[in-house]
Amino acid sequence: MMKLKKINTISFALLMGGMLAASSCSKDFLTPKPLSFYEPNATFTTEAGLMSAMAISDRHLKLYWATDHNEMLTLGTEYIFSELMVAGATDKRNMLCDIANMLTPTSETSYQNLDRTNSIWYLWEETYKGIMFANTIIHYVDGVQELDEATKNVYKGRAYFHRAFRYMALVFQFGDVPLVASLLESPKQNYRSTKRDAILQMITRDMELAVEWVPNQSEIGLVGMVNKGACRMLLAKCYLAIGEYAKAKEQTDILINESGYALMQDNFGTFNDGGEAQTWPITRNVIWDLHRPENKLIASNREVIMGLPNRGAEAESFVKMLTMRILYPFVFDNRIQTKDGKQALLNIRRNTANYNASYDYMRAFGRGIATFRPTSFQTKNLWRVNGMMDATDLRHSSASGNWIRMEDYKVNNRESSEFGKPLTLFNPDNDRLLCSDTIRRWFDVPHYKFYLDDPVSEANIVGSDGHRGATNGAVADWYLYRLPEAYLLRAEAKYYLNPGDATIKDDLNIIRQRAQCTQLYQGAVTIGDIMNERARELYWEEWRNVELKRVSLCLARSGRPDEWGNTYNLETFDKQTGTDNQGGSYWYQRIVHYSMYNKGPISINSTGNNNPNYTMDKKNMYWPIPEAAITGNKRGQLSQNFGYNGYNAATPKWETWEEAVADENITE
């Protein structure tokens, strides 16, 4: 880790100007800028300059997960556009819940308001900045005379990965988007959109080269840099997206069988007791150890393919991940009551006479505010296999301490006759609901994924601030890719090649067996089974919205049915509107079957949004192209997405990536 830190701080002063420029609120996202205020032709003629640019690319990738915006984590927006999560901040009238009506080309959230509702604009602008960083490396690397050809190719391959990762996200979030593949000599304001499939073809070509050029992790030594395994994983996704299913399977076969990775089967690394063992004891298990930040990137973890370093001796070098504030229920107020009408859970300080270590939920679980909350499908029915709830799955186990259910909290208000008893949602004596806002205050949490201890904050118990002594989250290493995803991608490739392949279930069962599941898949496996296992294993690791939409394209392209027997037309699956239960894409069908969307208003007692109505439209398959991007492209016309104001089917687009690249230096 110390070596990695040295690389990531090279030429820090040189990069500061470029970082500040890249973080401005300007809307000229399409205008590539060098990463420094210095003369770029001088800056990037040395390997030190390239290493600095690569370090910024690596850091930028991490910030999708580790974004400290107080009330927002960027990845939450990906999850509320899926079947697994919805917006939960019911105190905000502008909470993004009525998506079918609220999401428009002019509704993007500015940086100043990023922590309030969603991160759609952030995911547009920041992703193009990531592309700019990668293009900078690609543009200058051939001019660095001190490097041999092989080393130049390593830089190019890693930059291709960064660019491809961003475009993979853009084309499934926004559809047809401008293709920016180079640094320009003068500003360009006449872009056209490039078709999704053309961009997928380009990044597939790039990733084939990256797999050839980028070394294996074992040859790198330093942790956190793009390696061959990560390139293979992304290439497999590219192959799936363009319909090259056999090639996708080949890449996952290599990852699983020939690359030195293996699923972790036993306890390993450092044991973290969870902050306050008297309140919430952890029975040590492999799933808990696997998701502790201190274990994610160590040498003995053989299933990490690529991780995102975000912890170390100098905490100021990293960014807090506020998982315990953003993703846990808001329980410390009087909206959760006991049967005798008292507030059930109190924040009792450790420096007061009433403190009892058996009920220190602030320390054990943090002070959540539930900016996002999971759907009941994610917390309950998702865990059914063969029609049965799998009681032994460690990923859903309250007995081990990995998973928290609301009933696991015990009343800690000594003034209540219910003191020491589990929380209950209803008073059986009068059938009265004891939680007035179940959206924000009553849901399960995958504690093993989200628990991040912060000893500094936990020790700060002086003062009147209700946050004192609570963990909000912490600097924490995270996973980008793990080996289980290779098994899941291989199962998916097999399904498109032959849904009757009897070995598909084996790729799911090996993951389930590691989690000590009792229920294993026995017969034919559906695409729904594969996507369910992804949700169980990769929650808050994968970009769920992007992956659902990628699979939607694969189903439409392959003609294979979903779990309900629906098939999809490649020409129409992403060009439909409406909020009824019929039609749309596979992404939409998962949402209407499993989520809270399109079920009608929900009555709650909240100071902000008293009757949230969660809606999702088939047209929301793609987010609208931000109006600011369209109007900023003054001499050209970007294409707006189907169903949104400004859509015009006749707007010209580039059919191939070669045409788009050839046009880049034509500014008039």
N, C-alpha and C positions, 0 to 999 in steps of 0.2 A: 504493500500500500504506500509506503514512503517513496518508493521509486515512481509510482504512478503520480503522486502528488508533485514530484519534481518535474515530470513532463508537463503536467497540467498548469504549472505556474511559470513556465518559460516565457519570456517576453511579456510578462503581465502588464508592464507599463505601456508597452507598444499596443496592446489590445484594448486598453481601457477606452480610448477614444472611439474605436469601432464599436465596442459594446454599448457605449452610451448612444451612439448614433443609431444602432440597430434597435434600441429600446425606446425610441421616440414614438410619439403617437401619430406620426404622419401616415397618410393613407397611400403613399407612393410605393406600395409593396412590390410592384413589378420592376422598379428601377434598381438594378443590382448596384451595390456599393461595396467597395473594398473594405476589409476589416480593420483599416487603420487610417488615421488622418495623414500619416506619412505617405510618401510617394510609394504606391504599391509595387511599382516595378523594381524598387530597391528593397522593400520589405520582404517580398516573396521570392527573392533570388537566392535565399539561403534556406537550409533545412530548418533552422530555428524558426523562421517565419512560417513555414509549412506546419511545423509541429504545433505552433501556437494556434493556427487556424484549425487544425484537427482537434486540439483540446477544446476549443470553443464549440465545435460541432458535437463532440462527445457530451459536453456540459449541457448544450441546448437540448439534446435528446433526453437527458435525465429530467429536465424541467417540465416535461409533459406530466410526469408522475409527481415530482417533488416541487410543486409550485406553492409557495407560501403566500396566499392571498387572504389570510385571516378567516374568511367565511366560505372559501371556495377552493376546491381542488379541480384542476383542469379536466382530469380524466372522468370526473363525475358527469360531465356533459355527454361523454360517450355512452355512459351507462343509462342515463335517463332516456336515451334514444334506443332502448332495448327493452327486453321483457324482464330485466332483473332489477330495475331501480326506477324511482321517480323523484322529482323535486320534493323536498321535505320541509323547507323553511316557510311554514304557514304564517309566520308573522309578516311576510312580505307580500304586498298586494300584487306585485309584478312577478311573483314566482312563476317560473316557466313550467306551467302545468297544462294550460289550454293551448297546446302546441299547434293544433290545427288552425287556430285563429290568431295566435300571438306571433308565430314565426313568419316574418315577411322579409323582403330584401332590405328594408330600412330598420329592422329591429336589432341589428347587431349591437352588442354591448361594447362600450368603449373601455379602454384600460382603466379609466378612473372608476368605473362601476363594475369592474370584472368580478369583484368578490360578492356581488349581489344576486345574480340570477343564473348566468350560464357563461360558457367560454367559447361560444361559436366564433365570434370575431377573432379571439385569441388564436383559435385553432387554424383560422385562415391566415392571419398575418404572420404569426410566429412560424408556421410551417413554411411559408415562402421565405422567411429569413433563414431557416435551416437549409433550404435549397440554395440560397445565396451563398452561405458559408461553404457548402460543398462545391458549388460552381467556382468559387474563388480558388480552391485547391486544384481543381481540374484545370483551370485556366493557366495557372502559373507553374505547375509542377515540372513541365518539360523544360522550362528555362532555368532550373536549378542545376548548374553545371557540376556541382560537387557530388551529385547522385548518379549511380549507375541505372541502367534501364530497369532492372528488376526492382530496385527500391522505388523508382518513380511509379512503377505499376502497383506496388503495394499502396502508395498514397492514393493513386487513382481508384483502386478497388475499394478502399475504405470510404472515399468520397462518394463513389457510386452507391455504396450501401446507404450512406446518409441521405443521399438524394432520392433513392428508390424507396426508402422507408417513408419519407415525407410524401412522395407522390402516391404510394399505395394508400395512405390515409386520405389524401385530397380527393382521389377519384371515387372513393366510396363514401366520403362525406358530402362532396359537392358535385360529383359527376364529371361532366366535361369542363375542364378548367384550362387557363392559359398554361402553355408549356414554356418554361424558362430554363434553358439548358446551357446558357453561356453568360459571360459578363460582357456588357455592351460598351461600345466606345462613346455612345451618346444616348440620352434618355429616349425611351421608346414609348409612345402613347397610341400605337395602332395594333395592339395585340388582337388576335382571334382566339377563341376557345379551341382546344384540341380534343378530339374525341377520346373518351375513356379508354377504349381498346387500343388506340394508337399509343397512348402513354404507357399502358401496360406492356405493349410490345417493346417499347424502348427500355423500360426498366428491367425487363426480362433479359434483354441482350446485355445490359450493363452488369446485371448480377451474374450472368454466366462468366463474364470476364473477372468479376470480383472473386468468385469461387476459385478460379484458376490462379489468381495473383496473391490473394491475402493469405498469410500463413495461419496454421493451426495455433490454438491457444498455447499448446505445449512448446511451440517455437518462439512465442512472444515473451513469456515470463511475466510481463506486466498485466495486471488485471484491469478490465474495463475498456480496453481498446477493441475495436471491431476485429473479429477473428473469422477464420474460415467457416467454423460451425454456424455462426450467426448469418453469414452470407448464404450458406446452404439452406438455412431455415427460411430466409426471405425469398430465395430463389424458388423453393418448393411452393410458397404461396403465390409467387408470380406464375409459375407453371399451372397451378390450379386455376388461377383467374383467367388465363388465356385458353384453357381447355386441354393442356398437355398433361393429362393425368398420369400417364405412365412415367413421364419424366419427373413429375412431382414425387411419385412413389420411389423412384430410383434415388432421389436426393434424401428422402427420409430413411430409406434402407441404409444408406451410407452413414447417416447420422447415428442410427440406432446400432448398427452392426460393426462399423469400421472406424469409428472416430474416437473411441476411448471413453465415451460417456456411459453412465449406468445410473439407474434409479437408486436413490438412497433407501435402504431397507431398515436400518437400525439407527438408534440414537447416535448423534455425533456432535462434535464441536462443543461449544460452551452452553451450559444450561442456564437459562434465565428463568427465575422463579415467578415472574409476572408482577413484580412490583409490591404486592402485599399478599403474601401467601396465606395469612390468617383470614383474609376476606375471600380470596378466590384461589384456592390451591390448584396447582398444575401437576398432573401426573405425567412425568416426562415421557414423551413419545416422539417418533420420527417426524410426524407432521409439524409438531410444535418446534422442534429443533430446526427443521428445514426452512421455516419462515422467520427465524430470528435474524435480524440484520447482521449480527456478529458472526453468523455462520454462512451467510449466503455466498460469499465470495472467497471462502477459505479453500485451500488446496484439497482438503479431504471431501469437499462437496463435489461429487462426480457428475451430478446431473445439471449443474448450471452450465449453460452454453455461452451466454453472455449476460453480465450483470451491469448495473449502473452504480458505480461507487459514489457514496454520499455520506460518508462518515470518516472520522479520523482524528488525529491529535489536535488539529486546528479547526474547531467547529465553525469558525467564520468563513471557512473555505466552502462550506456546504449549505444546503437549504433544508429547512425543516419540512417534514411531511406531516401535516396536521390531521392525520387520519383519526385520531381519538377525539378530536373536536368536531370534525366535519361528518363523520360516519357513525357515531354512536348516538343513542337516543338522548333527548333533553329531559332528564328525569328529576332535576333538583328544583322543582317548584310545586305549587299546590294543585297543579292539574292532574297529578297522580295522587290519589287519596286512599286511605284505609277504609274499612267498613264502618268505622266509627267517626268518619269525617275529618280525620287529621291528615296533614301532609305526610306521605309515606316515607320519602327519602330526604334526608337533610345533609347538607355539607357541614360536617362536624370537624372542626380543625384539630390537628394533632396537638396544639398547645392549649386546649381547653379541657376542663374537668370532665366533660361528657364524652370525650373521645374514647372509642372502642375499636381496636384494630380489626375486630371481626366484621366491622361494617364500614370500612374505609373505601367506599366506592369511587370517590374522587381519585384516590391513588391507584386503585386497581383498574378502573375503567375510564378514568378521565372525566372531563366535564363536556359532554357532547352537546351539540346544538342541531344535529341532524339536518344539515343543508341538503343532504340526499338521504333517502331511506329505501331499503330493499322492498321488493314486492313480496307478497305472501308466497308466490310461486318460488322465489329464490330461497326463502327461509324454510319452506315446508315441502310442497309437492315435488319440487325438483329432486328431492332426495329419495323418491320412490323408484324402485327398480323391481321389475317382475310384479308390479302391483303392490309391493310391500315397502314400508319405510325401513330403510337399512339401519338398524339400531347400533351397529358396530362401526360404521364409517367414521374414522377419526376426524374427518373434515367437518363433521356435523355432530360432534360429540361434546355434550355438556359435562358428562361424567369425568372426562379427562381434563376439562378446563379449556378446551379448544374453542368451544362455542358457547355463547351466552344467550339464554332465553330470559324474557322478562320475569318469569317465575323464579329465576335463579337469584334475583335480588331479594333481600329480606328487609322488612320494615325496620328502619333504624331510628325512628322517632319514639323516644321513651315515653312520650305523653300518650301514645296510642296503646290500646289494649291488644293491638296486633303486633306489638314490638317483637322482633325476632322471627316472625312468620313470613312465608313467601308472599310476594305481591300477587294480587288477584285482579283480573280485569273486571269482573262482575261481583256485585254483592248478591249472593244467592237468596238472601232473606227478602229482598225487594226488587231483584233483577235490575238494579241500578248500575250503570256503567261507571267505573271508578277512575277512568282516565278520559278527560274531556277532549283530548287531541291525540288520537291513536296514530295519526300520520307521523307526527314528530316525536312522540314520546313512548311508543309501544311497538318495538320490533326486535327481532333477534340480531345478533352480531357475530360474524366469524372472527372471534377474538384472536385466533392464531395468526390471521392475516394482518389485522389492523393494530394490534398492540405494539406500541413503540414507547419504551420507557425513556423518561427525561429526568434523570436524577437531580439536575439543577432546579428545574421547575418544581419537582416534588418536594424539595427541601425548603422552598421559599414559602413559609407558612405565616409570615408576619404581615400584618396589615388587614384592611377591611375588604379588599377585593375578593369577590367570591371565587375567583379562579385560583387563588393561592393554594399551593400544594397539589395542584392537579396536573396530570400529564395531558397535554394537548396533542402530543406527537413529538417527533424528534428527528434529528438527522439520522438517516437510515439507508443502508444499501438496499437496492431493489433488484428484482429480476427483470431482464428484458426477454430472454428466452431460456426455457428449461427443457430437458429431454422429454417430459410427458407430452409437450406440444407436438413433438415429432411423431410420437405414436398416434396422436389424434389426427394430425394431418395425413399420416399414412392410411388410417382408417377411412378418412374422407376420400382420398384418391382411389382406394379400392372400391368404395361405394359407387363412385361415378363410372369406374371401369366395369364393375359387375356387382350389383346390389346383393346378389346371392352368395358372394364370396364368404365362405365359412370362417375365414381367418380374421374377418373384420372385428368380431367380438373379442378376439385375443388381444388386439391392440388397446381395447378399452379395459379388459379385465386385468391386464398387468398393472394398470394404474390403480384399479380398484383393490386389487390384492395388496398392493403396498399400503393402501389406506385401511387395511384390515377389514374390508367389507365382507359381509356375509352373502349378500345378493350379488351374483355375477350374471352377466348376460349369457343366455343359453342358446337361443336360436338366431333367427335373422335379426340383424341390427338395422335400424332406420337412421336417416340423417338426423332425426330428432334425438335419438340416443347419443349420437356423436356430439351434437351441440349441447346436450344436457351434461355430458361428461366434461366438455370444455368449461361449462359454467361452474361445475363443482371444483375442478382442478385449477382453473386459471382466473378465478374471480379477482378483479383488480390488478391483474397482470396483463391480460389481453385487452385490446381495444374492442370491446364487445360490439359496438355499433358497426365498426368497420368490418369485423369478422362476419357478422350476420349478413351484411350486404354483399360481401365477397361470396359467401355461400349462396346467397340469392342468385347472383350471377351464374355461379357454377351449376346450380339446379336448372336455371333457364337454358344455359348453353348445352348441358348434357341431356336434358329431357327426363332426368330421373325424378321420381315422385318424392314429396315430403312425407312426413309421418302420418298425414291425414289422407294421402293418396292424391293430393293436388299436383299437377304439373304446370309449368310456367312457360309462356311464350317469350322468347328472347327479345322480340320487337316491342312488346307491350308491358312486360312485368314491372317496369319502372316508369310507366307513363299512364298512371291512373289516379283518380281523385276520389274522395269520399271517406266517410268514417264508418261505413257499414262493415259487416263481418265477411263479406264475400270479395274475392279477387285480391288485387294488389300483388305484392312480392312475398317471398318467404319471410323476409324481415317483418313485413306487416302482419302476416299470419301468426308469427310467434308472439307479436305484441298483443293482438286482439284475443288470442287464446289464453295467454298466461299473465298479462299485466293488468294494471288498474285503469288503463286507458279505455275510453269509449264505453264506460259503464255508468255514466251519469254523475251528477254532483254529489259531493260527500259533505255532510253537515258536521262541523266541528265547532268548538268554542275557542276561537282564536282572535287575537287583536288585529290581525292583518287580513287573512284570506279565510273567511268563515265558511265558504261553500266552494272549495276548490273543485273544478271540473276538469279532470284529466282527459285530454283528447289527443289523438294522433291521426293524421290524414295519410292516405296512401301516397300523396305527393311528397310527403316528408321523407320518402325514401332518400331523396337528396335534399340537403339544406339549400336555401336560396343563395345565389351568388350575391355577396353584399353590394348594395347599390353604390357605396363609395368606391368600390373597385371598378364598377361599370362606368360611372361618371368620370373617374380619373383617367380612363382610357380614351382620351378626347378625340383621337383621330381614327379610332377603330370601334368595333362593337363586340363586346363579349356576349355570349349567349346566356340568357337567364334560363333557369331550370323549369321544366314542365310544371304547370299548375300555379306558378307564382306570377304576380304582376310584372309585366314586361316580357313574358315569354313570347317568342316568335319562332316557329318551327323553320322559317326561311332564313334565319340568321346564319351566315356562312361559318363553317368550322373547318379546321384542318382535319383531313381524313387520315393522314399518316404523320408520324412524328418527324420524318425526314422533311416534309413540307414545312412544318412548324419551325424546325431548326434553321432551315434555309432562309426563312423570312425574318429571323430574329434581328439581323443587322440592317434590315430595311426599315427605316424609321419614318418614312413619309408614305 
